[in-house]
Amino acid sequence: MPALTVYSIIESPFYPDLSQVYQSLGMQELRFTSMRKAIGQLKQQLPDLIVADFVYGYGSNYAGANVCNLDVFLRSLEPFGKNYKLILFVDKEEQEFVQKLHDLFPVTTALLNPVKPEHMKTVLKELGY
């Protein structure tokens, strides 16, 4: 059975290094620091799990046509189906906006920053990984 593929979409310097957690669970992690690169990878390998920073777009285009930093990526994923789980890392002051994204795309869970590796491992096990 092939390893599950995790897309780590890193847009914050505070994003935790969870590589060892994924390895311990037999997952393959692909790390992206650019949304463009993550979208480009969709043609090569689809994610089973997406772990990403949630950044709400207060005064930008995000607040109009898009909710947050992930809309374009998740729209690019739509033609491939919704066979993925989405875990968001969110700051407490932006937690209230996660529901807006969930209204458009399936959000599995949102974890408050800072996320510790042991907490992430527990969450992944609860999700059946």
N, C-alpha and C positions, 0 to 999 in steps of 0.2 A: 504494500500500500504506500503510495507516495506521501511525502511529508506535507502537512498543511502549510499553505503559504500565508505569511503575515506581511502586509504592507505597513511599514512604520512611516508615517508622513510627519516629518519633523519640521515644525515652523517656529519653534521657540528654543532659546538656549537652555530652558529649564526642563526640556523633554527628558524623561529618565531613560537611562540605558537599560533596556530590558532584554538584551540579546541572550544573556545566560538563562533567563526564565524561559524564553522560547526554545533554546537548545535543550534544556532539561525536559521539556515536554515534546521533543521530537519535531518541532516546527522549523520551517525555513523562513528566515526573515529577510525581506528586501527593504532597504532603508532609502528614503527619498527626502531630500531637502528642497525639492522643487516640485510643485504640483504638475508642471509640464512633463517632467520625467516620470512621475507616477502614472500620468495619463498615457504616455508613450509605452509604458511597460504592459498596459492592458492587452495590447496586441500579442504579446509574448506569453504572458502568464497571468491568469486571473487570481485575485486574492480570495482566500477563504475567510480571512479576518483582516479588518482594517483598524489600525490603532492610530489616532490622529489628535493633534491639538485642535480644539474648537476655538475659533476667533470670530466673534460676532462683529458685523460691519456696521457700526453705529452711524457714522455720517457719510459713508461711502456708498458706492453702487450696491454693496452687499445688502444694505438696509432697504434698497429698492427692489431690483430684479432678483437679487440673491440674498440669502439669509446670512451666510458666513463664508469662510474661506474654502469650504468643502463642496459647495454646490456644483461647480463646474466639473470637478472630479466625479462626483456621484452621478451627475447627468451623463457623463461619458461612460459610466459603468452600466447604465440602464439597458442598452441593447443586449448585454450579456446575461441579463436576469438579476435576480436579487438573492443569489445563493451565497451570501456573505454575512458576516456579523460585523457590526461597527461599534467600536469602543472609543469614546471621546474622553480627552483630558480637558477639563474645563475649570476656569477660575471661578471662585464663589460668586463674584459680582456678575458673571455672565451665565450662570446656571439657569436663570429664568428664561433665557432665549433658546435653550436646547430644544424645547418643545416645538418651536417654529421649524427647526430643521426636521424634527421627527414627524411633523405633519406632512412633509414632502418625501422623506426617505426613512427606511427602517433603522432606527438607532437602537442598538442592543442595550447599551448602558453608557452612562456618563459618570466618570470618576472625578472627584474634586482634586485639584492640584494641591500639594505635591503628591504624586503617586509613587509609592515605594514598591520595589520589586516583589517583596513577599505578599503585599496586598494584591498586586496584579496576578501573581501565581494563584492565589486563592480564587480570584474572580474567574480566571480561565478554567480552573478545575470545576467551579460551580456551573460554568457554561458547557461543560462536557469535554474539554480538551485534555 
